[in-house]
């Protein structure tokens, strides 16, 4: 939770200067293309990147839960049919 606080403050203030020295979030700048980093709208690109990563993580989490539930339901049904 302590890692999310600086990112939340950066989004609220639209100031991502801490990313270049951050050990935990420095990799975010490496994902963006050089053209986006040199752009005057750099902060907007970083905000969209963070929101996209949050959305992707949520979708993957829900997909994994769905797959797991289907697998367990099918396994339990096939087991009860054998018994």
N, C-alpha and C positions, 0 to 999 in steps of 0.2 A: 504494500500500500504506500510505503514511503517513496517508491519510485514514481508513482502516478502523480503525486502532488506537484513536482516541478513542471511536469508536462501540462497539468491542468492550469497552473498559474501562467505558463507560457501561452496557452491557447487564449486565456482570458485577456492577457495583456498584448497579445500578438507580438511577442518578442522571443525569438528562438536563439539568442546569442549564446546561451548556455550549452547548446548542443555540440559546439566545436570542442568543448573541454569536458563534456560528460563522458564518463566511462560506460554508463549503462545505455545511453541513447545516442552516442556518437555515430552509430551505424545508420541512423536515419538519414544523415546527410550523404552517405555513400550510395543510398538507393536512388536518390534523385539524380537526374541527368545534369551535366554541367550547365546547360542552357537555363535550367530552372534555378540553379543556385546563383547564376549571374544576373538573373532577372530582378527588376525592382519589386516584383510580386512574389518574391522568394517565400515570405511568410505564409502567403495564401497557399502556395504549393505544399509547404510542410504541413499546414493544417489539413488540407485535403488528403495528404498521405497518411496522417495519423488517423483521421476518420475512416479512411479506406481500410487500414489495418485493423481497426476496432470492428468494423463491419464484417470483414473477412473472418476474423477470429470468431465472431458470434455465429456466422453462417456455418463455419466448419464445426463448431461446438454442437450446434443443433443437428447437423448432418450425422455426426458421430453418435450422438444420442439416439437418433432415429435408426441408424444401422444396428447399433448395439441392441436396442429394444426388439427390432425385427429378428435378429439372430437368436436372441434369447427366447422369444416367443416361438419361433420355429423349432428350436432345439427342445423346448419343453413339450410342445405338441407331438413331436416325433417320438420323444421318450415315453409319453403317456400312451401313445398308440402301440408301442412295443410291449408295454407292461400289461 
